[in-house]
Amino acid sequence: MSRSILRLTFLVTCLAMLSGCGGSKPSRFYMLSPAVDSRETGAQPVASDALVVGLYPIELAEYLKRPQIVRRVGSHQMEVAEFDLWAEPLEDNLGRALATNLGAHLEGSTWVEFPHTGREDVQFEVKVEILRLDVDGNGIITLGAHCELIETGVDNPVAQWTTNLTTSTQIEDPKDKAFYNDVVSGMSDLVEQLSREIATEIEKRL
């Protein structure tokens, strides 16, 4: 399924949910946040010999391709948060947060969307597939990802690995209206940890 169709599906689903919420409680919308303000990294001048890295569109596990935040309620059972939604397609939000964090970790670097056009100075390419991003019944938040680092001119990835990162919520009751805000904050921290892993692999090869 193309990214444009996914975005359209996301928008239609959100509108359908909002229109059907007549007398019920209002929906709440969330976004992952980078560890630094994107305006701070964007304001930095880039030298002509700066590191340039291409970030491929983020790939998501199928169960994450929905507006609702997902909660794991058992070994084989998932639950979607009816009124707690992503404010935009998750893959877009994840990609921007990753790129912003990575730009801060690799000072002076430039991150471009990949596959790119008209750029001959890209030194590395990064592919990220999100295998898991959810919170379980014990308040454990998990981010599972498979990453590939490709160096320009090298046929095979110079590094590829699968990582599982975890943290815990501060609020335990899913019925607490602040619960999912706490969950998304924890997810943002895990995205920052993933960014550091990727930055470390790039730094090894500079």
C-alpha atoms as an extended CHARMM CRD file, in Angstrom:
* protein
*
       206  EXT
         1         1  MET       CA              0.0000000000        0.0000000000        0.0000000000  PROA      1               0.0000000000
         2         2  SER       CA              1.4230000000        3.4030000000       -1.0080000000  PROA      2               0.0000000000
         3         3  ARG       CA              2.1540000000        6.0920000000        1.5740000000  PROA      3               0.0000000000
         4         4  SER       CA             -0.4150000000        8.4490000000       -0.0170000000  PROA      4               0.0000000000
         5         5  ILE       CA             -3.1540000000        5.8180000000        0.3490000000  PROA      5               0.0000000000
         6         6  LEU       CA             -2.1060000000        5.1840000000        3.9630000000  PROA      6               0.0000000000
         7         7  ARG       CA             -2.3270000000        8.9070000000        4.7410000000  PROA      7               0.0000000000
         8         8  LEU       CA             -5.7880000000        9.0960000000        3.1290000000  PROA      8               0.0000000000
         9         9  THR       CA             -6.9460000000        6.0560000000        5.1020000000  PROA      9               0.0000000000
        10        10  PHE       CA             -5.5830000000        7.6500000000        8.2940000000  PROA      10              0.0000000000
        11        11  LEU       CA             -7.4930000000       10.8920000000        7.6280000000  PROA      11              0.0000000000
        12        12  VAL       CA            -10.7530000000        9.1520000000        6.7290000000  PROA      12              0.0000000000
        13        13  THR       CA            -10.5770000000        6.9830000000        9.8600000000  PROA      13              0.0000000000
        14        14  CYS       CA             -9.9560000000       10.0050000000       12.0860000000  PROA      14              0.0000000000
        15        15  LEU       CA            -12.8660000000       11.9340000000       10.5440000000  PROA      15              0.0000000000
        16        16  ALA       CA            -15.1810000000        8.9340000000       10.8980000000  PROA      16              0.0000000000
        17        17  MET       CA            -14.2750000000        8.5640000000       14.5610000000  PROA      17              0.0000000000
        18        18  LEU       CA            -14.7690000000       12.2550000000       15.2530000000  PROA      18              0.0000000000
        19        19  SER       CA            -18.1540000000       12.3440000000       13.4970000000  PROA      19              0.0000000000
        20        20  GLY       CA            -19.3380000000        9.3480000000       15.4990000000  PROA      20              0.0000000000
        21        21  CYS       CA            -18.3920000000       10.7640000000       18.8520000000  PROA      21              0.0000000000
        22        22  GLY       CA            -21.5560000000       12.8670000000       19.3000000000  PROA      22              0.0000000000
        23        23  GLY       CA            -22.2440000000       12.4880000000       22.9990000000  PROA      23              0.0000000000
        24        24  SER       CA            -19.1350000000       10.5780000000       24.0130000000  PROA      24              0.0000000000
        25        25  LYS       CA            -15.9360000000       11.9220000000       25.5020000000  PROA      25              0.0000000000
        26        26  PRO       CA            -13.6670000000       13.9400000000       23.1730000000  PROA      26              0.0000000000
        27        27  SER       CA            -10.7080000000       12.4030000000       21.4130000000  PROA      27              0.0000000000
        28        28  ARG       CA             -7.1560000000       13.2850000000       22.4740000000  PROA      28              0.0000000000
        29        29  PHE       CA             -4.3130000000       13.5810000000       19.9710000000  PROA      29              0.0000000000
        30        30  TYR       CA             -0.6020000000       12.9460000000       20.5460000000  PROA      30              0.0000000000
        31        31  MET       CA              2.7500000000       13.3240000000       18.8130000000  PROA      31              0.0000000000
        32        32  LEU       CA              6.1760000000       11.8910000000       19.5200000000  PROA      32              0.0000000000
        33        33  SER       CA              8.6450000000       14.6350000000       20.3930000000  PROA      33              0.0000000000
        34        34  PRO       CA             12.3690000000       14.7480000000       19.5910000000  PROA      34              0.0000000000
        35        35  ALA       CA             14.7960000000       15.2860000000       22.4640000000  PROA      35              0.0000000000
        36        36  VAL       CA             15.6820000000       18.6890000000       20.9990000000  PROA      36              0.0000000000
        37        37  ASP       CA             13.6350000000       21.3610000000       19.2860000000  PROA      37              0.0000000000
        38        38  SER       CA             13.7320000000       20.8610000000       15.5140000000  PROA      38              0.0000000000
        39        39  ARG       CA             14.1330000000       24.6190000000       15.1290000000  PROA      39              0.0000000000
        40        40  GLU       CA             17.4090000000       24.4300000000       17.0310000000  PROA      40              0.0000000000
        41        41  THR       CA             18.9370000000       21.8440000000       14.7180000000  PROA      41              0.0000000000
        42        42  GLY       CA             17.4360000000       23.4370000000       11.6400000000  PROA      42              0.0000000000
        43        43  ALA       CA             19.0130000000       26.7800000000       12.4380000000  PROA      43              0.0000000000
        44        44  GLN       CA             22.5770000000       25.4200000000       12.3700000000  PROA      44              0.0000000000
        45        45  PRO       CA             24.6620000000       26.3960000000        9.3130000000  PROA      45              0.0000000000
        46        46  VAL       CA             25.9060000000       23.3870000000        7.3500000000  PROA      46              0.0000000000
        47        47  ALA       CA             29.4480000000       23.3550000000        5.9890000000  PROA      47              0.0000000000
        48        48  SER       CA             30.0430000000       22.2200000000        2.4170000000  PROA      48              0.0000000000
        49        49  ASP       CA             31.9200000000       19.1410000000        3.6790000000  PROA      49              0.0000000000
        50        50  ALA       CA             29.3090000000       18.2270000000        6.3150000000  PROA      50              0.0000000000
        51        51  LEU       CA             28.0930000000       14.6670000000        6.7440000000  PROA      51              0.0000000000
        52        52  VAL       CA             24.9790000000       14.0340000000        4.6490000000  PROA      52              0.0000000000
        53        53  VAL       CA             22.7600000000       11.0730000000        5.5200000000  PROA      53              0.0000000000
        54        54  GLY       CA             19.6270000000        9.8460000000        3.7710000000  PROA      54              0.0000000000
        55        55  LEU       CA             16.7830000000        8.4940000000        5.9220000000  PROA      55              0.0000000000
        56        56  TYR       CA             14.3720000000        6.1400000000        4.1840000000  PROA      56              0.0000000000
        57        57  PRO       CA             10.6450000000        6.3650000000        4.9880000000  PROA      57              0.0000000000
        58        58  ILE       CA              9.9590000000        4.5160000000        8.2440000000  PROA      58              0.0000000000
        59        59  GLU       CA              8.3680000000        1.0930000000        7.8150000000  PROA      59              0.0000000000
        60        60  LEU       CA              5.7380000000        0.0500000000       10.3740000000  PROA      60              0.0000000000
        61        61  ALA       CA              4.4530000000       -3.3300000000       11.4870000000  PROA      61              0.0000000000
        62        62  GLU       CA              0.9230000000       -3.7420000000       10.1210000000  PROA      62              0.0000000000
        63        63  TYR       CA             -0.7450000000       -3.5060000000       13.5360000000  PROA      63              0.0000000000
        64        64  LEU       CA              0.6730000000        0.0170000000       13.9800000000  PROA      64              0.0000000000
        65        65  LYS       CA             -0.8140000000        1.3640000000       10.7460000000  PROA      65              0.0000000000
        66        66  ARG       CA             -3.8270000000        2.9500000000       12.4200000000  PROA      66              0.0000000000
        67        67  PRO       CA             -4.6550000000        6.2860000000       14.0940000000  PROA      67              0.0000000000
        68        68  GLN       CA             -5.1510000000        4.7410000000       17.5610000000  PROA      68              0.0000000000
        69        69  ILE       CA             -2.4030000000        4.0960000000       20.0790000000  PROA      69              0.0000000000
        70        70  VAL       CA             -2.0950000000        0.3420000000       20.6960000000  PROA      70              0.0000000000
        71        71  ARG       CA             -1.9720000000       -1.3760000000       24.0880000000  PROA      71              0.0000000000
        72        72  ARG       CA             -0.9370000000       -5.0030000000       24.6470000000  PROA      72              0.0000000000
        73        73  VAL       CA             -3.3730000000       -6.5540000000       27.1450000000  PROA      73              0.0000000000
        74        74  GLY       CA             -2.1520000000      -10.1600000000       26.9690000000  PROA      74              0.0000000000
        75        75  SER       CA              0.3130000000      -12.4730000000       25.2830000000  PROA      75              0.0000000000
        76        76  HSD       CA             -1.9320000000      -12.7340000000       22.2190000000  PROA      76              0.0000000000
        77        77  GLN       CA             -4.3560000000       -9.8380000000       22.6350000000  PROA      77              0.0000000000
        78        78  MET       CA             -4.1170000000       -6.1970000000       21.5930000000  PROA      78              0.0000000000
        79        79  GLU       CA             -6.3870000000       -3.2670000000       22.3780000000  PROA      79              0.0000000000
        80        80  VAL       CA             -6.6580000000        0.0700000000       20.5880000000  PROA      80              0.0000000000
        81        81  ALA       CA             -7.2820000000        3.2780000000       22.5120000000  PROA      81              0.0000000000
        82        82  GLU       CA            -10.6180000000        4.4800000000       21.1360000000  PROA      82              0.0000000000
        83        83  PHE       CA            -10.1720000000        8.1290000000       22.1020000000  PROA      83              0.0000000000
        84        84  ASP       CA             -6.3630000000        8.4430000000       22.2130000000  PROA      84              0.0000000000
        85        85  LEU       CA             -5.0540000000        8.9580000000       18.7020000000  PROA      85              0.0000000000
        86        86  TRP       CA             -1.9220000000        9.9210000000       16.8070000000  PROA      86              0.0000000000
        87        87  ALA       CA             -2.1730000000       13.4630000000       15.4710000000  PROA      87              0.0000000000
        88        88  GLU       CA             -0.5980000000       12.4150000000       12.1500000000  PROA      88              0.0000000000
        89        89  PRO       CA              0.5070000000        9.1650000000       10.4880000000  PROA      89              0.0000000000
        90        90  LEU       CA              2.8990000000        7.5160000000       12.9100000000  PROA      90              0.0000000000
        91        91  GLU       CA              5.5650000000        6.7900000000       10.2870000000  PROA      91              0.0000000000
        92        92  ASP       CA              5.8150000000       10.5130000000        9.4460000000  PROA      92              0.0000000000
        93        93  ASN       CA              6.0560000000       11.5460000000       13.0930000000  PROA      93              0.0000000000
        94        94  LEU       CA              8.6660000000        8.8600000000       13.8050000000  PROA      94              0.0000000000
        95        95  GLY       CA             10.7890000000        9.8400000000       10.8210000000  PROA      95              0.0000000000
        96        96  ARG       CA             10.8640000000       13.5010000000       11.7940000000  PROA      96              0.0000000000
        97        97  ALA       CA             11.6690000000       12.7650000000       15.4430000000  PROA      97              0.0000000000
        98        98  LEU       CA             14.4720000000       10.3700000000       14.4370000000  PROA      98              0.0000000000
        99        99  ALA       CA             15.9980000000       12.8200000000       11.9500000000  PROA      99              0.0000000000
       100       100  THR       CA             15.9070000000       15.6710000000       14.4780000000  PROA      100             0.0000000000
       101       101  ASN       CA             17.5250000000       13.5700000000       17.1990000000  PROA      101             0.0000000000
       102       102  LEU       CA             20.1710000000       12.2350000000       14.8180000000  PROA      102             0.0000000000
       103       103  GLY       CA             20.9980000000       15.7250000000       13.6070000000  PROA      103             0.0000000000
       104       104  ALA       CA             21.6930000000       16.6850000000       17.2180000000  PROA      104             0.0000000000
       105       105  HSD       CA             23.8320000000       13.6030000000       17.9330000000  PROA      105             0.0000000000
       106       106  LEU       CA             25.8990000000       14.0420000000       14.7650000000  PROA      106             0.0000000000
       107       107  GLU       CA             26.7660000000       17.7110000000       15.0030000000  PROA      107             0.0000000000
       108       108  GLY       CA             26.8150000000       19.5390000000       11.6870000000  PROA      108             0.0000000000
       109       109  SER       CA             25.1810000000       16.6630000000        9.7960000000  PROA      109             0.0000000000
       110       110  THR       CA             22.4040000000       17.0730000000        7.2520000000  PROA      110             0.0000000000
       111       111  TRP       CA             19.5440000000       14.5720000000        7.0530000000  PROA      111             0.0000000000
       112       112  VAL       CA             17.5710000000       14.2600000000        3.8250000000  PROA      112             0.0000000000
       113       113  GLU       CA             14.5590000000       12.1690000000        2.8760000000  PROA      113             0.0000000000
       114       114  PHE       CA             15.5590000000        9.0920000000        0.9200000000  PROA      114             0.0000000000
       115       115  PRO       CA             15.3730000000        7.9400000000       -1.7980000000  PROA      115             0.0000000000
       116       116  HSD       CA             16.5590000000       11.4250000000       -2.6730000000  PROA      116             0.0000000000
       117       117  THR       CA             16.8390000000       13.1870000000       -5.9920000000  PROA      117             0.0000000000
       118       118  GLY       CA             19.6310000000       15.4460000000       -7.1240000000  PROA      118             0.0000000000
       119       119  ARG       CA             21.9290000000       14.6880000000       -4.1580000000  PROA      119             0.0000000000
       120       120  GLU       CA             25.3320000000       13.2270000000       -4.9540000000  PROA      120             0.0000000000
       121       121  ASP       CA             26.8950000000       13.9690000000       -1.5600000000  PROA      121             0.0000000000
       122       122  VAL       CA             24.9630000000       11.4070000000        0.5320000000  PROA      122             0.0000000000
       123       123  GLN       CA             27.5050000000        9.3100000000        2.4380000000  PROA      123             0.0000000000
       124       124  PHE       CA             25.1880000000        6.9890000000        4.3860000000  PROA      124             0.0000000000
       125       125  GLU       CA             21.6250000000        5.7320000000        4.0920000000  PROA      125             0.0000000000
       126       126  VAL       CA             19.5270000000        4.5740000000        7.0460000000  PROA      126             0.0000000000
       127       127  LYS       CA             16.5730000000        2.1850000000        6.9280000000  PROA      127             0.0000000000
       128       128  VAL       CA             14.3960000000        1.6300000000       10.0000000000  PROA      128             0.0000000000
       129       129  GLU       CA             11.5400000000       -0.8590000000       10.3730000000  PROA      129             0.0000000000
       130       130  ILE       CA              9.4680000000       -0.5270000000       13.5460000000  PROA      130             0.0000000000
       131       131  LEU       CA              8.5090000000       -4.0280000000       14.6350000000  PROA      131             0.0000000000
       132       132  ARG       CA              6.8000000000       -3.0570000000       17.8690000000  PROA      132             0.0000000000
       133       133  LEU       CA              5.6810000000        0.1300000000       19.6040000000  PROA      133             0.0000000000
       134       134  ASP       CA              3.1510000000       -0.3570000000       22.3790000000  PROA      134             0.0000000000
       135       135  VAL       CA              2.5290000000       -0.4490000000       26.1160000000  PROA      135             0.0000000000
       136       136  ASP       CA              1.5310000000       -3.5940000000       28.0020000000  PROA      136             0.0000000000
       137       137  GLY       CA             -0.7250000000       -4.2650000000       30.9850000000  PROA      137             0.0000000000
       138       138  ASN       CA              2.1540000000       -3.7310000000       33.4030000000  PROA      138             0.0000000000
       139       139  GLY       CA              2.9800000000       -0.2810000000       32.0400000000  PROA      139             0.0000000000
       140       140  ILE       CA              6.0660000000       -1.4750000000       30.1360000000  PROA      140             0.0000000000
       141       141  ILE       CA              6.5730000000        0.4600000000       26.9040000000  PROA      141             0.0000000000
       142       142  THR       CA              8.4950000000       -1.3880000000       24.1850000000  PROA      142             0.0000000000
       143       143  LEU       CA             10.0540000000       -0.1820000000       20.9560000000  PROA      143             0.0000000000
       144       144  GLY       CA             11.3520000000       -2.9550000000       18.7100000000  PROA      144             0.0000000000
       145       145  ALA       CA             13.1700000000       -2.0040000000       15.5100000000  PROA      145             0.0000000000
       146       146  HSD       CA             15.3300000000       -3.4430000000       12.7600000000  PROA      146             0.0000000000
       147       147  CYS       CA             17.9240000000       -1.0140000000       11.3950000000  PROA      147             0.0000000000
       148       148  GLU       CA             20.2110000000       -1.0380000000        8.3770000000  PROA      148             0.0000000000
       149       149  LEU       CA             23.1150000000        1.3220000000        7.7020000000  PROA      149             0.0000000000
       150       150  ILE       CA             24.2450000000        1.5340000000        4.0840000000  PROA      150             0.0000000000
       151       151  GLU       CA             27.4190000000        3.3000000000        2.9780000000  PROA      151             0.0000000000
       152       152  THR       CA             27.3950000000        4.8650000000       -0.4780000000  PROA      152             0.0000000000
       153       153  GLY       CA             29.3390000000        2.7200000000       -2.9120000000  PROA      153             0.0000000000
       154       154  VAL       CA             29.1510000000       -0.4270000000       -0.7740000000  PROA      154             0.0000000000
       155       155  ASP       CA             26.8480000000       -3.1810000000       -2.0660000000  PROA      155             0.0000000000
       156       156  ASN       CA             25.7270000000       -4.6500000000        1.2720000000  PROA      156             0.0000000000
       157       157  PRO       CA             24.7270000000       -2.8730000000        4.5130000000  PROA      157             0.0000000000
       158       158  VAL       CA             27.7640000000       -2.0490000000        6.6410000000  PROA      158             0.0000000000
       159       159  ALA       CA             25.6430000000       -2.6580000000        9.7520000000  PROA      159             0.0000000000
       160       160  GLN       CA             22.2610000000       -4.1680000000       10.5020000000  PROA      160             0.0000000000
       161       161  TRP       CA             20.7660000000       -5.0380000000       13.8350000000  PROA      161             0.0000000000
       162       162  THR       CA             17.5280000000       -5.5820000000       15.7150000000  PROA      162             0.0000000000
       163       163  THR       CA             16.9770000000       -3.7790000000       18.9940000000  PROA      163             0.0000000000
       164       164  ASN       CA             14.3510000000       -3.9440000000       21.7360000000  PROA      164             0.0000000000
       165       165  LEU       CA             14.1550000000       -0.9210000000       24.0200000000  PROA      165             0.0000000000
       166       166  THR       CA             11.9130000000       -0.5970000000       27.0690000000  PROA      166             0.0000000000
       167       167  THR       CA             10.8420000000        1.9100000000       29.6790000000  PROA      167             0.0000000000
       168       168  SER       CA              7.9750000000        2.1700000000       32.1870000000  PROA      168             0.0000000000
       169       169  THR       CA              5.0210000000        4.4880000000       32.5890000000  PROA      169             0.0000000000
       170       170  GLN       CA              4.7150000000        6.6840000000       35.6550000000  PROA      170             0.0000000000
       171       171  ILE       CA              0.9170000000        6.3820000000       35.5850000000  PROA      171             0.0000000000
       172       172  GLU       CA             -0.4270000000        2.8350000000       35.9440000000  PROA      172             0.0000000000
       173       173  ASP       CA             -4.1690000000        3.2170000000       35.3090000000  PROA      173             0.0000000000
       174       174  PRO       CA             -5.1270000000        3.2940000000       31.5820000000  PROA      174             0.0000000000
       175       175  LYS       CA             -8.3600000000        5.0370000000       32.5730000000  PROA      175             0.0000000000
       176       176  ASP       CA             -6.4190000000        8.0230000000       33.9010000000  PROA      176             0.0000000000
       177       177  LYS       CA             -6.7450000000       10.7400000000       31.2610000000  PROA      177             0.0000000000
       178       178  ALA       CA             -3.0090000000       11.4490000000       31.5710000000  PROA      178             0.0000000000
       179       179  PHE       CA             -2.0450000000        7.7980000000       30.9710000000  PROA      179             0.0000000000
       180       180  TYR       CA             -1.4710000000        7.9930000000       27.2150000000  PROA      180             0.0000000000
       181       181  ASN       CA              0.3400000000       11.3010000000       27.4670000000  PROA      181             0.0000000000
       182       182  ASP       CA              2.7440000000        9.4820000000       29.7910000000  PROA      182             0.0000000000
       183       183  VAL       CA              2.9530000000        6.5690000000       27.3470000000  PROA      183             0.0000000000
       184       184  VAL       CA              3.8110000000        8.8180000000       24.3880000000  PROA      184             0.0000000000
       185       185  SER       CA              6.4200000000       10.6260000000       26.4810000000  PROA      185             0.0000000000
       186       186  GLY       CA              8.0310000000        7.2500000000       27.2200000000  PROA      186             0.0000000000
       187       187  MET       CA              7.8720000000        6.2950000000       23.5460000000  PROA      187             0.0000000000
       188       188  SER       CA              9.6300000000        9.5590000000       22.6670000000  PROA      188             0.0000000000
       189       189  ASP       CA             12.4240000000        8.6200000000       25.0860000000  PROA      189             0.0000000000
       190       190  LEU       CA             12.7950000000        5.2540000000       23.3490000000  PROA      190             0.0000000000
       191       191  VAL       CA             12.9830000000        6.9360000000       19.9380000000  PROA      191             0.0000000000
       192       192  GLU       CA             15.8140000000        9.0500000000       21.3610000000  PROA      192             0.0000000000
       193       193  GLN       CA             17.6050000000        5.8710000000       22.4970000000  PROA      193             0.0000000000
       194       194  LEU       CA             17.1940000000        4.3830000000       19.0250000000  PROA      194             0.0000000000
       195       195  SER       CA             18.6190000000        7.5890000000       17.5370000000  PROA      195             0.0000000000
       196       196  ARG       CA             21.6980000000        7.2250000000       19.7210000000  PROA      196             0.0000000000
       197       197  GLU       CA             22.2170000000        3.6390000000       18.5630000000  PROA      197             0.0000000000
       198       198  ILE       CA             22.0960000000        4.7110000000       14.9070000000  PROA      198             0.0000000000
       199       199  ALA       CA             24.3850000000        7.7050000000       15.5010000000  PROA      199             0.0000000000
       200       200  THR       CA             26.9250000000        5.4520000000       17.2330000000  PROA      200             0.0000000000
       201       201  GLU       CA             27.0510000000        3.0880000000       14.2640000000  PROA      201             0.0000000000
       202       202  ILE       CA             27.6260000000        6.0090000000       11.8780000000  PROA      202             0.0000000000
       203       203  GLU       CA             30.3310000000        7.5220000000       14.1040000000  PROA      203             0.0000000000
       204       204  LYS       CA             32.2560000000        4.2200000000       14.0290000000  PROA      204             0.0000000000
       205       205  ARG       CA             32.7170000000        4.6920000000       10.2920000000  PROA      205             0.0000000000
       206       206  LEU       CA             33.7190000000        8.3560000000       10.1280000000  PROA      206             0.0000000000
